Amino acid sequence: MNAPARFPELEIRPVFDAAARARFAAHYPEAPHILQHSLTSHPLLEIEALAALAEQLPLASVEYNRGDLPIGVTGKPGANGLSIAETIRRVEEAESWAVLKNIEQVGAYRELLMGLLEEIRPEIEAATGRMLTPQGFIFVSSPRAVTPYHFDPEHNILLQIRGHKVMTQFPAGDTRFVPDEAHETYHAGGPRELAWDDAFLPHGRRFALSPGEALFVPVMAPHFVENGPASSVSLSITWRSEWSYRESDARIFNALLRERGFSPKAPGRWPQQNYFKAYAFRALRRLGLTGA
């Protein structure tokens, strides 16, 4: 009888190679930059798998709206008349964008997210300390769909999987583009959508993304996204740091001060740690004196 065939061990290829990790380390946590990645196809990121994921997630973890929008909107955009699964399956003609939030609630997607973050954990923790609150988000967008001007509280790498898009970013913490009061309102539970002014546009930095490219987005960097001529799938891998939590807590403390007639100074950006205001807010919260 012939001996069974022997197969060499399959090489496990990292999604972020050494050059990408070195580039990330050189720019993190405050400078946006493009990285190369190898996650251009994965069975969990196919349209039918994403439609099934959307049906597994709780309603609070899915958002989908019309995509034929201006850059700036007031409040949440309008509905598209479809279910979330229909929106994803018919993304080519639905004129919509959809986001599946906190995909780590489903085991297979948690494994995907954590595997990606483990690749860059050393670079993250060397700069901003322990990686906190890992979360994943998947965006499915129709051709030419627009994600309006907004900001997000996480450190974020957006991996382009399918299709093309352009993100226009503005400097984080610059009050020309987002007033301090908008930060305070958001961190106290308000919307992430921001007031838009066409005069901002010349100051934005455009990042064009193709499959195999990823973009780092600093904490609270305002941005909007314009999809290309085909439908798009993107994966955001996000995390928080004690620094980012201190900044957000300091913002809420400032909101409390502003309610009492003060004009507080904005928290510092990295590497400022905002200890006093953050810990003052946390003390008030423990005492039940903040309403948060």
N, C-alpha and C positions, 0 to 999 in steps of 0.2 A: 504494500500500500504506500502510495506517495505521502511524504510528510506534508502537513498543512502549510499553505503559503504563509509567509511572514510579511507583514506590512510595517514599514517604518512608522514611528509615531508621527501623527499629524502635527505640524508646527502650529502653535497658537499665535496668531499674528496680533500684535496690539493694535488698537484703533488709533492711538496716538503714538507715533514713533518717537525716537530719541530727539530728533530735530524739533518736532512739535512740542514736546515737553520742555525742551530748553527755551524755545521761543515763549512759551507760556510763562515759565519761571522768570524770564527777563521783563515781562510786562505786567504780571499780576501784582497787586489787585486793582490798579487804577487806570491802566492804559488799554483801550480797545485794540484788538489785533486779530488778524486772520490766522487760523491754524489749518493744517491738512489733517484729514482723518480717513480711515479706511472703511467706515460703516456706510457704504453706499447701497447695500442691500442686506436685508435681514427679514426672515419670515414674520417676525412680530411687527414689522413696519410696513407690511403690505396693506393695501386698502381694505381688503376683506377682514384681515385681522384687526385693523383699527376700528372698523365698524362694530365688530364683535366686542372689542374692548370698551367702546363707548356704551354699549348696552349693559356691560358688567359694572361700570362705575356708578356711584350714586349721582343723583341729579345735580347735587352741589358741585360735582367735580367735572361737569361738562359745560361748555359755553359755546354757543354758535350763533352767528348773526349774519346779516347781509354783508357782503364784501364790497359792494359798489358804494363806497363811503368817501367822504372828504378826509383829509389828514386830521382835522380837528373835529371832535364831536362833543356835545354836551350830554353827559350821562351815558348809559349803556345804549349801543346801537339797537335798531329794530330787529325783530325776528324775521326769519325767511320763510315761515310757513311749513317747514319740513321737520321731521324728527332728526335727532343727532345722527342716527345710523344712515338715514336717507341722505342727509347732507354730505356725509363722507362718501357713501357709495356713488352719489351723483355729483361729486365735486367738480367734474369737468364743466358741467352746465349749471350748477346751483348758484353761481354768483355769490359765494359765501366764504366765510372762514370759520374754522372750528378749532377749539383747543380742548384737549383732554388733560385734565389737571390731576396731579398727584398719582401718576400711573403706578407708583410704588405700592399702591393698595392691592395690586394684582401680582401674584408671586413671580411669574415669568418676567414681567416688566421691572419688578424690583431687582431681580438678578441682573438684568441688562443695565439698569441705571447704576447699581453699585459696582458692577464690573468696570464700567467706564470711569467712575469716580476713583476707584482704587488705583487706576493707572496714573492719576495725577495727584493722588493724596500727598505724596512727599513734597511736591512743589507747593501745594496749597498750604500745608501745615508749617512749612518752613517760613512762609510769609505772614500768614494771618492766624496761626494757631489751629486748634482742633477744628476739624470740619464738622459743622453742626447742621441738622435738619436737611438731609439730602432729599431732594424732590425732583420729579421729572414731569415734563409737559410735552405733549405732542401737538403740533400745529398742522392742520390740513387746510389748504387754501385753494380757492378756484383761480383760474387765470385772471390776472389784473386785479385781484382782491387787494384791499388796503386794510391794514391793521392800524387804527388811528394812534395819534400821539399820546404816549403814556410813559410811566416808569414802573420799575419793579424793585422789590426790596432785597433780592437775592444776588449773589455772585452767579453768573450765568454764562454757559457756553452753548451757543445755538449751532447744532450740526445740521447742515443741509443734506437731506437724504435723496430727494427727488425734486426736479424742477429747479427754477432759479428765482431769486428774490433780491431786493435791495433794501438794506436797513440804513436809515439815516439817523445817526446818533449825535447828541449834543453833550457838552461837558457836564458831568455830574457835579452837583453842588453849586452851579453857576446861576445866580438869581436872575440873570437876564432871561433865562428860559423857563425857570420854575421858581416862583416866589417862595420864601420860607413858609408862608402860611399854607401853601398847597401841600408841602411836605408834612406839616403838622396835622392838617386835616386828614391826609391819607393815613398816617400812622395812628391816628385816633379812630380809624374805622371808616374813613371816607373813600371815594372812588380813586382809581389810579389814572383815569383819563384826565388829560391836562388841557388847559386853554391854549389854543394855537394862534399864532400870528404869522402871516406870510413873511414878515420881516425877519423871522428866525432863519429862514431857509438858507441864505448864503453862509450862515455860520455852522451848518450841519456838516458832518463828515459821512460821505456815502460809502457803504461797504457792499459790493456786489458779491453774492454767494452762489456758487454752483455746487452740484453734488460732489462730495469729497472735500468740501471746505467748511470750516466752522468759524464762528465769530464770538470772541469774548466780549461780554457786556458788563461794565462795572455796575456796582450797586447804585440804584436810583439814577442811572444815566437816562435822560429822556430820549425817546426814539419813536419812529414810526416805520412801518414796513410796507413795501409795495411789491406785490407778487409779479412774476414774469408772465410770458404768454402761454404757459402751460400750468397745469395744477402742480401743487407743491406739497411735500411732506418734510417737516423739520422736527428735530428732537432737541429740546432744551434740557440740559442737565444742570441742576442748580444746587447751591448749598448756602448756608449762612456761616458767619463767624461771630465770635464774641464781640469783635469790633463793630460789625454791622448791626448787631443787636443793641450795642451801646448807643450807636448813632440814632437808631429808631427810638429808643427809650428817651434819649435826650430831646428828640423832636417832640415827643408827647409832653415831656416836662415843660418845654417851651410853650406848647399850646396852653397848658394850665396857667403859666405865667401871663401869657397874652390875654387870657380871659379875665385876669385880675388887673389889667391896665398897663402891664409892663411891655417893653419892646426888647425881648431877649436877643442876645447874640446867637447866631446860628451855630450848631455843633461843628467841630472841625472834621475835615475829611482825613483819610489815612495819611500819616500814622497816628493822628490824634486819637485819644482813647475815650474822651468825653466821660471820664469816671464820675465826676461830681453830679452832673445832671442825671446821668443814667441811674446811678445808685440812689439818688434822691427820689426819682420816680419809682424805682422798685420798692423803696421803703414805704412810700405812700400807698402803693398798690397792695403791699402786704397788710397795711393797716385798713384797707378798704376805703381809702379817701380819694380815689381817682375816678371811680366809675368804670375803670378798665379791667 
